[in-house]
Amino acid sequence: MSVVNTVQDDRQLLIEHRSVENPTVYYIQRLSNFREQTSLAVRLVTAAFRQKVFKKENTLLIIGGGVSGAAAGLEASQRGMIVTLFESKRTLLSVQQRCKTRYLHPYEYYWPLAHYQKRTFPFTDIDKKYSPRPMRWSAGVASDIAKKLADQILKEKSPNLSFRLGVKHIPVSQKTLLEDFDSDGDYQFILVCAGARERTGFPNLAFASFPYWENDPLEKLCSRYADGSRRKEQILLSGGGDGGLQDLLRIVTKPTRRKPFAAGQILEKLLPTLRRNREFNRWLKSKQFDGNCYRPFDVKPMLKDFEDLLNSMEADFDYWRSLSRMLLSWIHPAILKGDVRIRLAFKEKHFSRSFALNVFLVRLLERIIKNQQLLLPGHEIHLVNTATKTHQCKGDPKDCFTSPHFVSWKISGARSPKKEAYDVVVLRHGSDQQFTNAQRKREKP
Ligand SMILES: Cc1cc2nc3c(=O)[nH]c(=O)nc-3n(C[C@H](O)[C@H](O)[C@H](O)COP(=O)(O)OP(=O)(O)OC[C@H]3O[C@@H](n4cnc5c(N)ncnc54)[C@H](O)[C@@H]3O)c2cc1C
């Protein structure tokens, strides 16, 4: 990369994340993933130093002790700033520390790139360059990783980084930041790393669904039907981004050896069979070292590629039969028997927020399951606009679980003829990044 480009990239990065009203306030509120969030935080601090905005011994207040706040704090303090990090919860990385039901992997969602199996972060040169020393982790259960990282950070941080955990939630609007923090006073710079709000409800739905990083019972849902004594259950899974696709896979497949669910493990088990197919091998070879493939989330070519690829695989009848047999053996018997029925509701464009691995596995399973007519007919593209709760739950997903919810939706503008009852409603509508986007739009280079 040329010097000119680096300077331009640095400037651009600073502009994108800086407040217009107050140039000493910066924001990281995009929610991508652990790995990218770490690198973004470090790149932002590095750029501010290279542009001589941040200097040694300047004071910096960071609001939010998630992965991006922690990474930014480590980097800035390492470079000599005096950093104080405020976190409203009692621990660092609190969002993931609670969650035992999700698996975190630094690279598996970068499939089909060849390094998708690397379990240890940092692996790529760019990650090595933009990750502070204590941010080393290996794939595993989210809560274990978050705890380990929090301990490492506390142990290895430099003395000029201090944490104030369990502080009162700090309002982070422009107005309050300007009023409460004076750049001539305690802190010369403020970096807001407060995350983005997850969208967990429909406007008229008191039911809150399960937040993404909460311990939820989705993987065990099908096991409850093992003895056949329960009545049939219907599940509405709304949202076709990564959250929705991952939860669909979690519900439908039998528990893997590595718990909780890990998409990479399913792929590993599938690969020997997939590789027996010439078309699949040709496709994989063409993508494995193409760093730009399907990025940034170029949904149309990806969906078209998968459609073509699966068509050509399906055309080989014997091969497809053996692949189907294998996949069917991984699908939970309650799904195969029709005791649990799922309606996945999504707009096609929701796939744009999904990594290739989730999309590929869901598209594959969808074909296999559809051939068996196991899902509700016409399940695949629905836009749920409204959902109402008619029973008396208090909005807590745990209390509300398996009590029927009555849902209506629109398909291409037409309302569903009548409300349908769903025992479990899972909303995976991503996060609300409007605030962040508004920040980005305001200033041009
Ligand atoms: C549906 C969904 C699925 C995801 N799946 C994955 C995945 O599989 N793998 C992956 O790597 N990533 C995934 N992510 C992204 C991951 O959650 C984020 O990348 C990561 O949590 C972002 O870290 P952060 O530090 O920016 O924000 P957060 O993790 O949200 O941390 C923000 C912190 O700030 C604190 N805080 C907020 N406001 C204040 C305030 N006013 N005062 C003081 N403290 C405050 C909060 O308590 C919190 O600890 C997913 C996200 C979503 C929404």
PDBQT file of the ligand as one rigid body, heavy atoms in Angstrom, charges set to zero:
ROOT
HETATM    1  C1  LIG A 501     -27.550 -11.085  15.709  1.00  0.00    +0.000 C 
HETATM    2  C2  LIG A 501     -26.043 -10.952  15.915  1.00  0.00    +0.000 A 
HETATM    3  C3  LIG A 501     -25.221 -12.045  15.663  1.00  0.00    +0.000 A 
HETATM    4  C4  LIG A 501     -23.824 -11.963  15.851  1.00  0.00    +0.000 A 
HETATM    5  N1  LIG A 501     -23.040 -13.075  15.635  1.00  0.00    +0.000 NA
HETATM    6  C5  LIG A 501     -21.713 -13.011  15.827  1.00  0.00    +0.000 A 
HETATM    7  C6  LIG A 501     -20.851 -14.156  15.677  1.00  0.00    +0.000 A 
HETATM    8  O1  LIG A 501     -21.317 -15.271  15.421  1.00  0.00    +0.000 OA
HETATM    9  N2  LIG A 501     -19.510 -13.995  15.807  1.00  0.00    +0.000 N 
HETATM   10  C7  LIG A 501     -18.970 -12.809  16.121  1.00  0.00    +0.000 A 
HETATM   11  O2  LIG A 501     -17.731 -12.700  16.235  1.00  0.00    +0.000 OA
HETATM   12  N3  LIG A 501     -19.747 -11.711  16.289  1.00  0.00    +0.000 NA
HETATM   13  C8  LIG A 501     -21.090 -11.786  16.146  1.00  0.00    +0.000 A 
HETATM   14  N4  LIG A 501     -21.887 -10.682  16.328  1.00  0.00    +0.000 N 
HETATM   15  C9  LIG A 501     -21.254  -9.406  16.516  1.00  0.00    +0.000 C 
HETATM   16  C10 LIG A 501     -20.734  -9.193  17.897  1.00  0.00    +0.000 C 
HETATM   17  O3  LIG A 501     -21.796  -9.255  18.802  1.00  0.00    +0.000 OA
HETATM   18  C11 LIG A 501     -20.100  -7.819  17.869  1.00  0.00    +0.000 C 
HETATM   19  O4  LIG A 501     -19.120  -7.740  16.877  1.00  0.00    +0.000 OA
HETATM   20  C12 LIG A 501     -19.461  -7.422  19.173  1.00  0.00    +0.000 C 
HETATM   21  O5  LIG A 501     -20.246  -7.718  20.291  1.00  0.00    +0.000 OA
HETATM   22  C13 LIG A 501     -19.242  -5.923  19.087  1.00  0.00    +0.000 C 
HETATM   23  O6  LIG A 501     -18.446  -5.504  20.136  1.00  0.00    +0.000 OA
HETATM   24  P1  LIG A 501     -18.532  -4.014  20.648  1.00  0.00    +0.000 P 
HETATM   25  O7  LIG A 501     -17.495  -3.895  21.683  1.00  0.00    +0.000 OA
HETATM   26  O8  LIG A 501     -18.466  -3.058  19.515  1.00  0.00    +0.000 OA
HETATM   27  O9  LIG A 501     -19.997  -3.861  21.257  1.00  0.00    +0.000 OA
HETATM   28  P2  LIG A 501     -20.672  -4.685  22.429  1.00  0.00    +0.000 P 
HETATM   29  O10 LIG A 501     -20.184  -6.065  22.481  1.00  0.00    +0.000 OA
HETATM   30  O11 LIG A 501     -22.141  -4.453  22.284  1.00  0.00    +0.000 OA
HETATM   31  O12 LIG A 501     -20.154  -3.962  23.743  1.00  0.00    +0.000 OA
HETATM   32  C14 LIG A 501     -20.615  -2.707  24.129  1.00  0.00    +0.000 C 
HETATM   33  C15 LIG A 501     -20.372  -2.574  25.621  1.00  0.00    +0.000 C 
HETATM   34  O13 LIG A 501     -20.666  -1.248  25.991  1.00  0.00    +0.000 OA
HETATM   35  C16 LIG A 501     -21.404  -1.242  27.204  1.00  0.00    +0.000 C 
HETATM   36  N5  LIG A 501     -22.202  -0.034  27.163  1.00  0.00    +0.000 N 
HETATM   37  C17 LIG A 501     -23.154   0.263  26.247  1.00  0.00    +0.000 A 
HETATM   38  N6  LIG A 501     -23.652   1.481  26.464  1.00  0.00    +0.000 NA
HETATM   39  C18 LIG A 501     -22.973   1.971  27.536  1.00  0.00    +0.000 A 
HETATM   40  C19 LIG A 501     -23.032   3.202  28.230  1.00  0.00    +0.000 A 
HETATM   41  N7  LIG A 501     -23.860   4.157  27.844  1.00  0.00    +0.000 N 
HETATM   42  N8  LIG A 501     -22.222   3.392  29.310  1.00  0.00    +0.000 NA
HETATM   43  C20 LIG A 501     -21.359   2.413  29.675  1.00  0.00    +0.000 A 
HETATM   44  N9  LIG A 501     -21.268   1.228  29.052  1.00  0.00    +0.000 NA
HETATM   45  C21 LIG A 501     -22.054   1.009  27.985  1.00  0.00    +0.000 A 
HETATM   46  C22 LIG A 501     -22.212  -2.519  27.149  1.00  0.00    +0.000 C 
HETATM   47  O14 LIG A 501     -22.530  -2.949  28.459  1.00  0.00    +0.000 OA
HETATM   48  C23 LIG A 501     -21.247  -3.467  26.458  1.00  0.00    +0.000 C 
HETATM   49  O15 LIG A 501     -20.430  -4.167  27.368  1.00  0.00    +0.000 OA
HETATM   50  C24 LIG A 501     -23.268 -10.739  16.219  1.00  0.00    +0.000 A 
HETATM   51  C25 LIG A 501     -24.096  -9.638  16.477  1.00  0.00    +0.000 A 
HETATM   52  C26 LIG A 501     -25.477  -9.743  16.344  1.00  0.00    +0.000 A 
HETATM   53  C27 LIG A 501     -26.369  -8.557  16.630  1.00  0.00    +0.000 C 
ENDROOT
TORSDOF 0
